[in-house]
């Protein structure tokens, strides 16, 4: 249901795309298992090679994962900013963004959603039931994955020109897109390999390497973009000016990043006692069971990819001349939205998922509904001030973060318009994801997949309508409008279909909380606008220097969050008062 482009693991909890997720749709039983049995808490027989690696306090592992997530998100965002400075927000940047998306799209279809919702739970079960702790089963599965990913990657590279025709209507960009795709499509093989190896480590209680390896990826790509700027300069150029050397540096460096990420996992595999061995007796995998379990998740991902194809085509047609917001600008804004969602909403989902899963397993649907209600109110209350900051401070944010190198002031202004609309989509997206995970807790992957069909159809209809009705410079913002409406629809449909299964979720309490959040957000927004107006005087943020925009960003953010918190406390918004009480208890200790 995400409606976004960025699918690398570096934006997600583990580092790049993809998100997301985040936008990343991490599901179901895998996340539940990993959280419900943190390292050192599950049964681990004596003599198991991975036992020592898996031991440790839950608090220590949680702290390590939190730090890793923050560093990963920070380096992932720096990666995005440096790439934007090197390539700019025009046609070259759009071609790079689209080429980077190809391997993520194919990987998601093959493995992405199925990995966390099906493969990891099966590995966990085999590790507990098989005499060899699931060693042979894991080796068979890795062998099959490597062969499948290898064959698909080869076919994808051969089909690179066809992919270019599908995803862009601009002939001047298609040649560059194809050239970059030849270098970047092999990323799907290493992305899949990295994900599988991370899954093996997680099922053996090792979370450090999967959390930190994507940071290596980010650092390599940051270095690549820096090298590109050093050798070729940072200026906005046309696709025809992208020489083979430029393509080789930026495309090859991006591929090298995911290769390094994959290699970074091998020492950890040896540490937990896993040894690679080719096994071709695939009948022992129970492929029919894997296919049955993963079918609905595949449907979910496939429908979502149709929406993304339409989105990329519309962005390509709107930005045919390279002077309005295209794929890179849209994707940068989507990443900002996913960062807020990942830090706040994913943390809440992570905390609630094992509780909801346990309640569903025990038939305590009232408790599941209570947790869902609590998560909805908490997510809204915490994300609202961030959404206000995105809306009120859109221009200072875009200018401060992106306006350098080949990313021009005009690109920054176009970014701010998209970010303004994305602010409206942030909370609905988070709520829709929370409701999706409520289905996964039941467990149920079929209903979210079926809900996704009308949701994507609605999104595509709105986006095409906006494209036809408005000028090209409003296309990217209009696509965000389609996202926002589809997220609302997804949340409403999910709530309606959940009601017969889990009972009332406290709609009156939720709406009361929403009302208080809205009042606090409006007051904070007015205060933020006053600060911004005072700093910029009669001029606009787009014409101001970077220093003044940075001051406006910092001062405006402090005022918005401070005023929001004060009003929320005055209104006795329970979710905010609970956080304040928790902080006071911590300080008191």
N, C-alpha and C positions, 0 to 999 in steps of 0.2 A: 504493500500500500504506500510505499515511501514516495514514489514520484521523483526520485533524485537521480543524480548521475554518479556521484562519488562512491565507488564501491570497493576501494582498496582498503587494506587492513590498517593503514596508518591513521585513518580518521576514526576508526572504531576503537573499542575498548583495548584492543591489543596493538594498536598502532596504525595501520593504513586501511582501507576499504574493506571500503570498503571498505564507512564507514564505512555501523550502523550502524552504522548504522547507523548500527545504526541505521542510521538507516540500515543498519545491519540487522537482519531478522534472525537473531540468535534464539534458539528455541528451547524449547520444550523440555525434554527430559535431560538433555545434556547440561544445560545451565542449572537445572534443578539438582541434578546429581552432584555437580561440582560444588554447589553452594551448600547443599544439605550435608555433604560429607567432605568438609574441607580437609586439606592435608593433615594427616596425623589423627583424624577422628574416626576414620573407617577401619574395618577389620583388616589387619595386615599380618599374615602369618609369619612366624619366625623363619628366617632363612630366605625370605623373598629378596631378590636383588634390589628391587626398588623400594624396599621398606624404609631404609634410612633416608632416601631422597624424599619420601612422602611424609616423614615425621616433622613436627613443628607445630607451634601453637596456631590456632585459627586466627588469633589477633595478629600474630606476626605475618602470616601469609596474606591476610587482608591488607595490612599496612604495605607490604611489598607490592601487592597488586595495585593498590591505590597510587603509590608513588610511580610505579611503572606506567600506569594509565595516564597520569598527569604529564610525565616526561614524553610519553608517546604522542599524546595529543599536542603537546607544545612543539615537539620537533616536526610532527605532521603538518601543523599549521605553518611553521617556518618554511617547510618544504614548499607548501603551496604559495606562500608569499614570494619566495625566491624564484620559483618557476614563473610566476606572474611578472616579476621584474625583468626576467630574462626574455620572455616571449611576448609580453604585452597582452592586452585584452582584445586584440583583433583576430584576423583570420588564422594567423600562425598559432596563436594560443588556443583558438577553438579546435584546430586540427590536432594539436597535441592532446587536448582534453578528450576529444572523441576517440583518438587512437588508444589512449590509456584505458578508455572504457571498454573497448572490444574484449580484451582478455577477461576483464571482470565479469562482463555479461555472460560469456560462454562458461566461465568457471561457476558462476552462480547457477546456471542451468544444470550443469553436470553434478556439482558437488556442494555448492554453498549452503543452501537451506537443508539439504538432505544430510549433510555432515553432522550438524549439531542436533537435528531432530531425530535422526535415525542411527547413524553410524556410531557416534560416541556412546549412546545408551547401549547399543548392542555390544560394543567393546567392553563396557563396564560389566554387563551381564556375563559375558564370556570369561572375563577375568575372575569373576566370583564363582563360576560353575565349572569351568574346564579344569582338568587335572593339571595342565601345564600353565595355568593362570592366563589362558587366552593367547599364548605366544604364537602358536601355529596359526590360529585364526587371524591374528593381526598381520602376520607375514603374508597370508593369502590375500587379505584385503588390500594391503599395500601393493602387492604385486599387481593385482587387478587394477587398482587406481593408477599406478604408474603406466601400465600398458594403455589404459583407456585415455588418460590425459595426454600421453605421447602421441597416440594416433590422432586424437582430436586436434591437438596443437598443430600437427603436420597438415591436416586438412584445412584448418583455419588459416594457416600461413599461405597455402596455395590459393585460398579463396579471398585473400586480402583485397584485391580489386573489387570483387563483388560486394564485400562489406562496405567499402567506400561508396559504392553506388547506392546502397540501401540507406546509409546514414547521412549522406549529404547530397544536396541538389546543386551545389556550387562546383562547377567544373574546374575553376581555378584552384580550389582547395583540394580537390579529389586526388590529384597526383601526390601532393605532400602527405595527405592522409594515408594513402597507400604505402608510400615509402616509410613513414613512421610505423605503420602497422606491421610491416615485415620484421622490424626490430622489436616491437613491443608485444605482438601476439604470443611469442614464446613465454611471456610472463604468466600466462594461464597455467602452464605446466608447473612452474615453480611455485605459483600461488597455491595450486592444489596440493602439491607435495608438502609445502610448508604447513598448510592447514591439517593435512593428515598426520604429519609428524607431531604437530602441536596437540592433536587429539590423543595420540598415543601417550604423550607425556602427561597430559591432564588426567587420563585414566590411571596413570601410575603415580598420581599425587604430586607431580612436578609442574609448577605454574610459573616459575621464574623465567625460564628460557622463552616460552611462548609469549610472555608479556614483554620481554626486553628485546627479542630478536627483531621485531619490526622497526625498532629505533635505529638499528644498523642500516636497514633499508632507507629510512628517512635521511640519515647522515650521508649515505652514498649519493642520493639524489640531490641533496643540498649542495654537496661538493661538486656534483656534475653541473648544476645550474650555475654555481660560482665559476667553474672552469669555462663554461659557455660565455658568461659575461666577460671574463678576463680575456679570452681569446677573440671573441667576435664583437664584444661591446653589447650594451643594452639599449637597443633602439627598435622602434616599431617598424617592421618590414613587411613586405608582401610575400605570399607563399612562393612566388617565382624567384625570390631572392634567397630562399633557403637552399644553400648549396649542399652537396652530399656530405661535406665535412660537418656542417651544422647539424644535419639530420643524424649523422652517426654519433656525434657527441651527446645530443640531448636524448635520442631514442635509445642508444646503446647504454648510456649511463642509467636510464630508468630501468632497463632490463637488468643491469648489473646489481641494482639495489635489491631486487627480489631474490636474485641468485645468492647474494650474501646473506640475506635473511634465512633462506633455506639451509645454507651451510652452517649458519650459526646454531642450528638446533641439534646437529649431529653429536657434539660433545655431551650434551645433556642426555641424549638417548643412550649413550654408552654408560653414563653415570647411573641411570636407573636400571641398567642391566639388559636393555633390549638390543638384540643383534639382528641385523638385516639378513634375510635369506629368501631367495626366490622360491615361491611355491605356486604351482599351476593347477592344483586340484581344486578348482573353483566350485565344484559341486558341494563341497563341504561348507561353503559360505552360507548356504541357504538363501540364494539370490531371490527366490520367489518371495520370501519374507521381507527382505530388504526392499524389493520393488513395491510390495504392497504397502509397507510403512511409509516409503518415501514418495509414493505417487501423488498424494495430495499436496505435499510440500513442493514438488516439482510443478504442479499446476499453479500453485500460488506464485512461484517465481516466474514461470513462463508468462502468465497474464501480466505481471508487473513489467516484464521486459517489453511487451507490446506497447505499453504506455510510454516507456522510455524511448523506443524507436520513433514514435510520433513526436515526442518532445524534441529529440535531436534534429529531426527533419524540420520542424517549425523554427527552431533556433537557427539552423543553417540557412533557411530561406530568408528569415528576417535580417540576418547579418551577412547577406551576400556581399556587401561592400565593405564590411569590416568596421562600420562606424556606429553600431549600436551594440547593446548587450547580447553576447552570444554564449556559446557553450562554456567558455572559461569563466566569464563573469557570473553566469547562473550557477555554475558549480562552486565557485568560491563562496557565494552567498549560502548555498545549500550546506556547505561545509561549516560555516558559522552557525547555522541553525542546528546542525548535527552535533557540534561541540557543546552547545548549551544543553541539548537533549541528552547527550551522552554523560555529561558530568552530573546532571540533576536527575533526569527521569530514569536513566538506566540504573543509577544507584538505588533509586526507590524500587524499581522492578526487581533488581537483584536481591534486595532485602525482603520483598514480599513474595517472590516466586516460591521459595521452599515452603513458606507458611500456607500459601494458597494450594500448592500441590498436596501437602500433608492433609489439609482440610478436605480437599476433594477425595483423596484416597480413603479417608475415614468417614466420608459421607456427611461431614459437617459443612453443609452448603451455606448455612447462616454465617459461619466464620469466614468462609471464602468471600461472601458478599460484603461483609464488614471490612475485610482487608482491601477489597477492590474499591469500596467507597472511600476508605481512608487514603489509599494511594491516589485516587482521582483528585481529592481535595488537596492533598499535600503537593502533588505535582503542579497543579494549577497555581497554588499560593506561592510556590518557590520560583516557578518559571515566569510568572507575570512581570516582576520587575525587570527581568532580563529582556522580555519582549518589549517593554516600554523603552528600555535603553536602545534596543535595536531600532525602534521607530523614531524616537526623538533625536538620537545621535547617529543616524544612518550616515550622513555625510562625513562627520568627523571620524567615524569608525573606518569608512571606506578609504578616506584620504590618508589617515594615519597608518593603516595596515598595508595598503596596496600601492599608493601613488608614489612610485619610484621606478627608475629604470625605464623599460619600454612600456610600463603600465601608466598611461597618461592621465592627466586631470580629468579629461572627458570620460575615460574608462572608469575612474573613481566615481564620478557623478552618476554614470549609468549603474554602477554597483549599488550606490546608495538608494536608488529608486527600487531596485529589486529587493534590497534588504528591508526597506520600509514595508513592503507587502509580506515578506517572509516573517516579519514580526507577528503578523496576524495568524500565520500558520503554525507557529511554534507550539502553543498550548494544545490546539486540536490534534496535532501530530502525536504529541506525547500521550494524550489520553487514548487515542485510537490504538497506539502500540500497547498500552497497559491492558486494554480490553482484549486485544489479540492474545496476550500472554495469559489472560484469565482462561481462554479456551484451551491453551496449551497445558495449563495446570489440570484440566479436567480428566485426562488429556484428550484433545480433539484438534487435529490439524485439518479435518475436512471442512468444518464450518468457516474458518478464516479464509480458506481457499475459495469457497463459494461466495463469501461476502466480497472478496477482492474483485470478482468479475464485474458486478454493477458499479463498484467504486471506481475502477479503472475506466469503465465506459463513461461515467459521469465526468471524470477528470479530463479525458480526451475530448469529450464534447465541448466542455467549457473552454479548454485550451484552443481548440480549432476555431470555436466561435469568436474568441478574443482576437485570434490571429487575423481572421477575416474582417472583423469589425473595426479594428483600431490600427493606427500607424505602426510601422516596424519597431520604433523605439519603445513601444509599450509591450512588445511581445513577451520578453522575459518576465516582466512584472505580471503580465496576464497569465503566464504559465504558473506562477506562484499562487495566483488567485484560484486557478483550477485545483492546485494541490490543496489549498486551505479548505475549499468546499468539499473535496473528496475525503479529507480527514474527518471533517464534521460528519459526513454521511457514514463513514466507516464506524465512527464511535456510536452513532445513533443506532445503526443496524445491529452492531454487536450488543449494545445494551438491550435492545428489543429481544434478540435471540437468546441472550443469557438469562433473561428474567424467568422464563418457565423452568430453567434448570437449576438456578441458584436462589431464586426468590428475590425479594426487594433489596435494592442496594442503597436505600436511603436517599431517594431523589430529592426530597424536601431539604434535607441537610446539605446535600451537594449544591442545590440551587442557592440556598442561603449563603454558603461559603463563596460561591461564584459572585453573588451580588456584592459581598464585602470586598472581594478581590478587585472587582471592577471599579468600585468607588476609590479604593486605595490607589489603583493603577492610574485612574484619571487624574487624581490630585497630584500624584508623583509626576505624571506626564506634563501637566501644566507648570509645575515647579522646574522641571528639566528644561522646558522650552524657554522659561524666563531666564535661566542661567545662560543658555546658549545665546539668546538674543543679547544679553548683557555683554557677553564676551566678544561677539562678532559685531556689535553695534549695528550700524545701518547696512554693512556689507554682508555678503553671503559666505557660508563656510567653504564653498567651492573655490572662492577667490582668495581665501586666507592662506597664510603659510602653514607649513607643517607644525610649527611650534604652537600656534594658536589653536589649531585643530586638536593637538594633543592635550592642551590645557582644557579645552571644551569637553573632550572625552572624559578626562579624569574628574573634573569638577562636576560635570553633568551626571556622570555615573554615581558619584558619591551622593549628590543631592537627590537623585531619583530613588536610589536604594534607601537612603535615610528617611526621606519623606514617606515612601511606601511602608517602611517598617513602622514608623510612628503612627500613621493612620491605621494600619492593620492592628496594631496594639490597642489603639483607641477604640476600634470597632470590635475588639476582642475576637479577632480572627484566630480560631483555635489552633490552626496549623502553625501560625507564626508564634503564638504565645508558647506553644510546646517547645519550639526550637529555642526560644529565649530562655525558658526554664531549664532546658538541658544544658545550655551554655553556662548558666549561673551555677548549676550543680557542679559542672566540671571545674569552674574557677574556684568554687568553694572548697573542692578537694585539694 
